[in-house]
Amino acid sequence: MGSLASVTIDFDTSHLIFPTMIAVILGLLGLAIVIRDRRRIATAGAFWRRTFAEMDRMRFFGTLVLVLLYFSLMLPIGDFWPNTGMGFLICSVIFVFLSGLLFMHDRDLKQIIPLAIVAVVAPTFVWWLFTYPFFLTLP
């Protein structure tokens, strides 16, 4: 009976409970969707062929490359200034500016200047907010 009143927690694996539960639930829901819509999924080839033929490849693949570079460079850049959030700040400024340029239709100086201001101000504000009022360390 004494063991009912005591609780032991394995701190090495206890943080994995909820992500595992969510992954299993999402997997089961995805499987249910595939089973329910199997006929529509099987006949969707023409839709996807048309979608891939008409898509803007430069913006699609450019966004994928920018996102991959953003997340993969944040930590190595941040390692130059540990526990300051400079990796987040520098990578975010560059990411916001380049993704804005990527999705801009007319790239003249009149539109690039506001983009540059937003690319510097928005990540700097988020960095300041997390660093000082919230006392959270960014990568």
N, C-alpha and C positions, 0 to 999 in steps of 0.2 A: 504494500500500500504506500510505502514511502516514495516509490518512484512515480506515482501519479501526481505528486505535488512538485516535482522537480522538472525543469525543462532544460534540455541540452540543445545547443544550436551549433551546427557545423558552419562556421563563418567562411570557410573556403568555398562552399557551394550554396549557401543559403540565398545569395542574391540571384541565383539562376532559376528560382522557382517560378516567378511570374513571367519572365520572358519565355520560358519553356511552355508554360500553360497557354500563353497567348499564341505562340507559334503553332501549337497543336490545334487550338480552336480555329485559327485562321486556315490551317491546312484542311481541317474537316469541312469548314464552310466552303473553301475553294473546291474541294472534291464534290460537295453537294451541288455547287453551281455547274461543274463540268457534267455531272450525271444528269441534272435537270435540263441543261441546254445543249446536250450532246449533238442534236441534229443541226442546230444553228451554228455551232462551233465547226462541225464537219463541212458545212457548206459556205463557210466564210472566206474561202480562198480568193474568190473574185474581189470581194471587198478589200482585202488586204493588198492584193496586187494593185488595185486602183489607188489605194491610199499611198503605198510606197512609190508608185509612179508619179503621183502629183505632189509629194511632199517637198518641202524646202530643205534639201540635203545639207546645204552649208550651215543653216541655223541649227538643224537637228544634231548633226555630228559636231559642230562647233560647241554647242551647249554641253554635249557629253564630254568632250575633251576638257572644256573649262571646269566642269564640276569635278572630274577626276583629278585634274591638276590642283584645284582648290583644296580638296581634302587631302591629297597626298603630299602637298608642299607645306601645309599649315604647321605640322609638327616639326619638320626639319628646320624651317625658318624660325619657329619659336624657340628652338634649342639654342639659338645664338643669344637670346635674352630670356633665360629660364624664369618661369612664373611671373611674367609681366603681361602676357597676352599679345605680345607683338606679332607672333605668328598669325593669330586671328586677324589683327588689325591690318597688317600689311597685305595678307592674302585677300582679305575682304575688300579692301580698297581696289586692288587690281581686278578682282573678280567682278565687282559691281561695274567698274568702268568698262572692262572688255565685254561683258555680257550686254551692257547697254549699247555699246558700239555695234555688237553683232546683230542686235534686233532693231537698230535704227535704219530707217529707210533713206533719209537724206542726211548725209554726214558732213554738214557744213559747220563752221566755227560757231555760228549762232546757236546751234543745238548741242555741240560738244561741250561748251563752257558750262551750261547748267548740269549736264551729265557729270562732268568732272567735279563740280561742287557737291552734288549729291553723293558721288562715289567717295568723297573724302569725309563729308559731314556725317552721313548715316552710320557707317561702320565705326567712326570715332565716337559718336554718341552711344552706340550699343556697347562698345568697349569700355567707355567711361562708366556707363550705368552698371555693367556687370562687375567692374573692378572696384569702384569706390562705394556706391550705396549698398550693393548686394554682397560685396566681399567675396566674389567668385573668381577663380583663376581660369582664364581661357588658355587654349593651347598656344 
